[in-house]
Every structure is written in structure tokens, then in C-alpha cells.
Amino acid sequence: MVAAINPAAINAYAQAAKMGGTGEAAAPGSSFGELLNGVLNDALKSGREAEVKAAGLVQGKGDLVDVVTAVNSAEMTLETVVAIRDKVIAAYQDILRMPI
């Protein structure tokens, strides 16, 4: 039985591999903290864009397709942040279980 590949998971991992959503891979000298900072900034930016587009739609100045696209993008970015958080917590727990 072949497991189905979740496109959302593929997109989340692809976004996590990019530095701050700029489309460029993380530089060899960049730190993990810089990567997290970029991903979090991208999540905040996507959320704000979705809110602005939704407010524009309520005022009659927006397009429903743009709002749905922006909300979907914000959701994918949030899923990326949650996936990274889960991996960091799992790694930390593995370190705690190591014998001294």
C-alpha cells in the first residue's frame, strides 16, 4: 500500500528550506536563528496581507479570489512554522533522552 503524499507537507518543507520566503536558499554562513527569524517574518507578512485583503473585500474594494489566495498563503506559512516548531521540540526531547 502506497502512502499518499500530502502537497501541503511538500510545500511546507519547501518553504522551510528557503530563507524568509525570498526564494533564495539559506546562505552557507547563515545561522539556524536567522532561518527561523526569516520564516517567522514571512509568516507575519503573509498574515498581515491576508487581513488587509479581507478588510478590502469587506469594504467592497477587493476580489474574493485574492482574499482566498492570501488566506491560503498565510495558512501554508503558519503550517511551515508549526512543522519547524514540532521538529525543534522533537530534537530537544531527543537531546534530553541522551545518556550522560
Backbone bond lengths (Angstrom), bond angles and torsions (degrees), N, CA, C in turn:
res aa  C-N    CA-C-N  psi(-1)  N-CA   C-N-CA  omega(-1)  CA-C   N-CA-C  phi
1 M - - - 1.442 - - 1.529 108.61 -
2 V 1.310 116.80 125.36 1.458 122.34 -178.15 1.521 109.01 -93.49
3 A 1.321 115.78 130.03 1.465 120.34 178.75 1.519 109.60 -76.32
4 A 1.305 115.95 140.64 1.460 120.96 178.23 1.525 109.32 -74.15
5 I 1.315 115.77 140.77 1.459 121.02 178.62 1.517 108.13 -89.59
6 N 1.308 115.67 126.01 1.455 121.82 -178.94 1.529 109.32 -82.46
7 P 1.346 118.14 115.41 1.463 119.43 -179.68 1.519 112.94 -61.77
8 A 1.323 117.65 -30.13 1.462 120.12 178.63 1.527 110.54 -65.19
9 A 1.330 116.24 -39.01 1.464 119.48 178.71 1.518 111.06 -67.32
10 I 1.318 117.02 -39.25 1.464 120.85 178.13 1.520 109.95 -62.62
11 N 1.324 116.84 -44.49 1.464 120.47 178.78 1.521 111.16 -65.07
12 A 1.330 117.33 -38.31 1.462 120.56 179.90 1.519 110.85 -63.99
13 Y 1.329 116.65 -43.73 1.461 119.33 178.79 1.523 111.10 -67.80
14 A 1.329 117.20 -35.93 1.466 119.66 178.01 1.524 110.69 -66.02
15 Q 1.330 117.20 -40.01 1.460 120.13 178.25 1.522 110.90 -68.03
16 A 1.318 117.26 -36.99 1.459 119.93 179.70 1.521 111.33 -67.08
17 A 1.325 116.39 -28.20 1.461 120.26 179.81 1.518 111.86 -75.87
18 K 1.312 116.83 -14.94 1.468 120.79 -179.62 1.512 110.04 -96.20
19 M 1.292 116.07 151.63 1.467 120.68 -178.12 1.513 109.70 -88.22
20 G 1.319 116.72 105.37 1.454 121.37 173.48 1.513 114.88 64.31
21 G 1.317 118.59 21.18 1.450 120.75 177.67 1.508 114.50 72.64
22 T 1.341 118.13 15.51 1.455 120.22 -178.04 1.519 111.57 -84.62
23 G 1.315 118.12 -6.47 1.449 121.15 -179.37 1.516 112.61 89.29
24 E 1.323 117.37 -3.05 1.456 121.36 179.34 1.519 108.32 -105.16
25 A 1.322 115.90 139.37 1.452 119.63 176.60 1.526 108.52 -68.17
26 A 1.296 115.91 156.71 1.462 120.37 -179.88 1.521 109.47 -61.88
27 A 1.308 115.25 137.97 1.459 120.72 179.56 1.518 109.60 -66.17
28 P 1.337 117.78 150.02 1.459 119.59 -177.91 1.525 113.69 -57.72
29 G 1.329 118.44 -30.98 1.457 121.07 -178.85 1.515 114.02 -89.62
30 S 1.316 117.98 -2.00 1.464 119.57 -176.60 1.527 110.27 -76.40
31 S 1.306 115.38 151.67 1.457 120.23 -177.33 1.525 110.53 -95.31
32 F 1.313 114.53 166.70 1.451 120.54 177.28 1.527 110.09 -64.11
33 G 1.321 116.67 -35.34 1.464 121.03 177.70 1.518 111.76 -62.46
34 E 1.328 116.72 -39.67 1.464 120.44 177.19 1.522 110.74 -65.37
35 L 1.331 116.58 -37.91 1.459 120.43 177.27 1.520 110.25 -62.88
36 L 1.324 116.85 -46.93 1.468 120.29 179.12 1.520 111.36 -63.26
37 N 1.323 116.52 -40.96 1.457 120.47 178.59 1.531 110.47 -60.70
38 G 1.320 117.14 -42.95 1.460 120.73 179.10 1.519 112.45 -64.43
39 V 1.324 116.49 -42.88 1.471 120.23 179.83 1.525 110.63 -66.06
40 L 1.330 117.49 -40.83 1.461 120.24 179.01 1.522 111.59 -66.62
41 N 1.324 116.91 -40.51 1.465 120.01 176.68 1.522 110.89 -62.96
42 D 1.325 116.71 -38.48 1.456 121.13 177.53 1.529 110.76 -64.75
43 A 1.333 116.23 -38.77 1.472 119.96 178.30 1.523 110.95 -64.74
44 L 1.325 116.25 -43.12 1.471 119.73 178.41 1.525 110.88 -63.54
45 K 1.316 116.70 -42.82 1.460 121.35 -179.80 1.532 110.90 -62.77
46 S 1.328 116.80 -44.19 1.468 120.43 179.47 1.524 111.30 -63.75
47 G 1.323 117.08 -40.71 1.460 120.72 178.75 1.518 112.05 -64.10
48 R 1.327 115.88 -42.51 1.470 119.58 178.67 1.523 111.33 -64.34
49 E 1.347 116.30 -42.25 1.466 119.75 178.89 1.525 110.81 -61.26
50 A 1.327 117.14 -41.37 1.464 120.36 178.89 1.527 110.85 -63.88
51 E 1.335 117.20 -40.94 1.462 120.42 179.13 1.524 111.35 -64.97
52 V 1.332 116.60 -41.74 1.460 120.25 -179.83 1.531 110.40 -64.57
53 K 1.320 117.16 -43.10 1.467 120.21 -179.78 1.528 111.12 -66.86
54 A 1.335 116.78 -38.30 1.465 119.66 178.30 1.524 110.56 -66.34
55 A 1.324 117.03 -40.66 1.468 120.26 177.98 1.521 110.19 -64.71
56 G 1.318 117.17 -38.00 1.464 120.92 177.03 1.516 111.84 -63.67
57 L 1.327 116.16 -37.89 1.469 119.83 178.60 1.526 110.25 -66.68
58 V 1.318 117.18 -40.02 1.467 120.93 179.35 1.531 110.14 -63.02
59 Q 1.330 116.78 -35.80 1.458 121.60 -179.99 1.527 112.09 -81.35
60 G 1.321 117.09 -3.01 1.461 120.78 179.78 1.509 113.89 83.69
61 K 1.327 117.43 13.96 1.463 121.29 -177.81 1.521 113.07 -106.77
62 G 1.303 118.13 2.48 1.454 120.91 -174.39 1.509 112.91 -119.27
63 D 1.311 114.11 177.37 1.457 122.03 179.01 1.528 107.77 -117.55
64 L 1.319 116.53 136.85 1.455 121.48 -177.68 1.526 111.74 -60.52
65 V 1.325 117.56 -38.12 1.462 121.36 -179.70 1.535 110.33 -63.05
66 D 1.323 116.77 -41.07 1.465 120.53 178.46 1.524 111.27 -64.06
67 V 1.324 116.14 -39.48 1.466 120.39 179.97 1.522 109.98 -65.84
68 V 1.318 117.25 -46.58 1.461 120.89 -179.27 1.526 110.14 -62.73
69 T 1.325 117.65 -41.29 1.459 121.37 178.45 1.522 111.00 -63.49
70 A 1.323 117.51 -44.04 1.462 121.34 -179.88 1.521 111.35 -65.67
71 V 1.322 117.71 -41.73 1.460 121.15 179.13 1.527 110.18 -66.09
72 N 1.327 117.45 -40.09 1.462 121.12 177.91 1.533 110.45 -63.49
73 S 1.317 116.78 -41.49 1.463 120.56 178.10 1.524 110.89 -63.27
74 A 1.310 116.89 -42.70 1.471 120.82 178.29 1.524 110.65 -64.01
75 E 1.322 116.55 -39.04 1.463 120.45 178.83 1.525 111.19 -64.89
76 M 1.322 116.92 -42.52 1.468 120.66 178.92 1.522 110.88 -64.34
77 T 1.312 116.67 -39.86 1.461 119.96 179.30 1.523 110.21 -66.19
78 L 1.326 117.04 -40.46 1.460 120.31 177.64 1.532 110.85 -64.33
79 E 1.321 117.41 -39.61 1.460 120.65 176.82 1.529 110.74 -62.62
80 T 1.327 116.96 -35.23 1.463 120.96 176.79 1.516 110.14 -63.90
81 V 1.325 116.61 -46.49 1.468 121.25 -179.90 1.528 110.16 -61.72
82 V 1.317 117.53 -42.20 1.458 121.08 -179.89 1.527 110.65 -66.54
83 A 1.332 117.29 -39.75 1.470 120.75 178.48 1.527 110.75 -63.76
84 I 1.321 116.78 -42.12 1.468 120.37 178.13 1.524 110.06 -64.71
85 R 1.331 116.11 -44.03 1.467 119.91 178.57 1.521 111.23 -58.53
86 D 1.334 116.57 -44.25 1.460 120.35 -179.63 1.527 111.36 -63.03
87 K 1.332 116.99 -39.48 1.469 120.53 179.28 1.526 110.91 -67.93
88 V 1.329 117.53 -39.54 1.465 120.55 178.49 1.520 110.31 -64.79
89 I 1.317 117.63 -42.99 1.468 120.84 178.88 1.520 110.58 -64.32
90 A 1.324 117.08 -42.08 1.467 120.34 178.69 1.530 110.98 -63.21
91 A 1.319 116.85 -40.48 1.464 120.04 178.14 1.531 110.64 -65.12
92 Y 1.318 116.85 -41.80 1.464 121.00 178.19 1.524 110.87 -62.02
93 Q 1.327 116.81 -42.78 1.463 119.81 178.39 1.522 111.33 -65.10
94 D 1.329 117.81 -36.66 1.464 120.27 175.31 1.519 111.49 -62.63
95 I 1.325 116.59 -39.67 1.462 120.31 178.04 1.535 110.31 -64.73
96 L 1.324 116.47 -40.38 1.469 119.76 179.76 1.524 111.82 -64.76
97 R 1.324 118.31 -30.42 1.461 122.44 -179.08 1.530 112.82 -80.61
98 M 1.317 117.83 -10.22 1.466 119.98 -179.18 1.526 110.49 -67.39
99 P 1.327 115.91 137.68 1.470 117.57 177.09 1.531 110.65 -72.49
100 I 1.310 114.31 149.04 1.459 119.39 -179.99 1.495 110.49 -92.49
